[in-house]
Each structure stands twice: as structure tokens, then as C-alpha cells.
Amino acid sequence: MTVLSKFLSLETQGNGEIVNITDRLTEIFAETGLQNGILTVFVAGSTGAITTVEFEPGLVNDLKDLWEHIASSSDVYQHDRAWGDGNGHSHIRASLVGPSLTIPFVRGKLTLGTWQQVVFIEFDVHPRSRELVLQFMGEA
């Protein structure tokens, strides 16, 4: 069993930006030479999240509307009262989606569905530099 750690750097615009990272993950995965195992994608931070979606404009807008319904940016949050940084909703949203995703790979291919893309969601209110941790565990 081989364990490889790689990193993926992103520059985000903030405010719910959804970044399709599927192609970059596929390129990095191809460099590993692994055939069967799992890839875990993780963001260190409490205002970013990783998930899968059908990455198309309608769904991207639907998700942004959903976040406003679930954790509105105009609501008052205890976090904002304590810290004054205006990103209480960002923490709530990121907590609901989560900081990591595990993707199996079989015979040298990530096992994503036809319309399934891996995305990073930047929930913070400011642009950020992010470094995602990619950990591959598998066999060649």
C-alpha cells in the first residue's frame, strides 16, 4: 500500500464561489501511477468546503440561493458578535458541507459519475489563498 500526499493551490474570490477542481485532481492523480485505492481531498480551514455537483450554471446559482435560505448572510450570528468579522454564515455553510471528500479509484480512474464534478466552495467573505491536501492511498 502506497500513501502519497500532494497539494492543490487555489486563489478564490470569496462569497460562495464554487470552483470546479475535477480536471486538476485528475491530472495530479495521473501523475501518481496508482491504479486502485482512494483519494481524500481536504481543506484546512473552517470557511471552505469540498463536495460533488453537476457543475453547470443553473445548479451553481441554485446552490447559492440555497445557502441564502439555510444560512442567510444578512442574519445576525453569535460568531460575528464575538469576532466582528462578518463571516458567521460562512462557518455555518462550510460546516454543513464539510471539509473533505473521499473518492475511490479503480483501474487508474477516479470513480466519478458522468455528470459528477468535484468542487471547492469558498464560503468566506473575502478572497483567499487555499491549499487543499490530496492524500492518495492505493496500489500501483
SEDRENFI-547174 format. One record per residue (C-alpha): x, y, z. Coordinates in steps of 0.1 Angstrom, whole numbers, plus 5000, padded with zeros to 4 digits. Example, Ala and Ser with C-alpha at 12.3 -4.5 7.8 and 13.67 -1.06 7.14 Angstrom:
! SEDRENFI-547174
512349555078;513749895071;
! end
This chain:
! SEDRENFI-547174
500050005000;501450344990;500450675006;501250994987;500451344998;500051624972;498751984974;496552194952;496752564955;493752794948;493153164947;489453234954;487253534952;485153464983;481353494988;480253144978;482553104948;482352744935;485552624918;485552304897;488752124906;487951794888;490451834860;493251934883;492551644906;492551404876;495951554863;497551514898;496151164902;497551054868;501051154880;500850914909;500850594888;498350444913;495650204900;493350114929;492650294961;491250614975;491850984972;490951215001;490651584993;490751805024;490752185030;492352315062;490152595073;486652655087;485152855059;485852635028;484252315018;484552024993;481751834976;480551704943;477951854920;476851874884;478852184877;476652394854;475452754857;471852674868;472952444896;475652674907;473152954911;470652724928;473252634954;474053004961;470253064965;470052764988;472852895011;471053225015;467953035026;469752805050;472253045065;471553395053;474453645050;472053915065;471253715097;472953805130;475353535142;476953495176;480353445159;480053795143;479253945177;482253785192;484753845164;483254125143;484453965110;481053925093;481553565083;479453375108;477253255079;480453135062;481352905091;477752765092;477652695055;481152525055;480152315085;477052185066;479052075035;482251965052;486051995047;486751665029;485751415003;486851064996;486850934960;487650574952;489850504921;489750184902;491950064873;493650404872;490450624871;488650824896;485150674900;483150984894;479750974876;479251114842;477951454854;479751454888;482451714893;484451784925;484252134936;485752364963;483352614977;484752934992;482353055018;484453325034;483553685027;487053775014;489353634986;491553365000;494653164991;493852804998;495952494998;494052164995;495651855008;495351554985;496151215000;496250914978;496250564993;496550274970;498350024948;500150054915;
! end
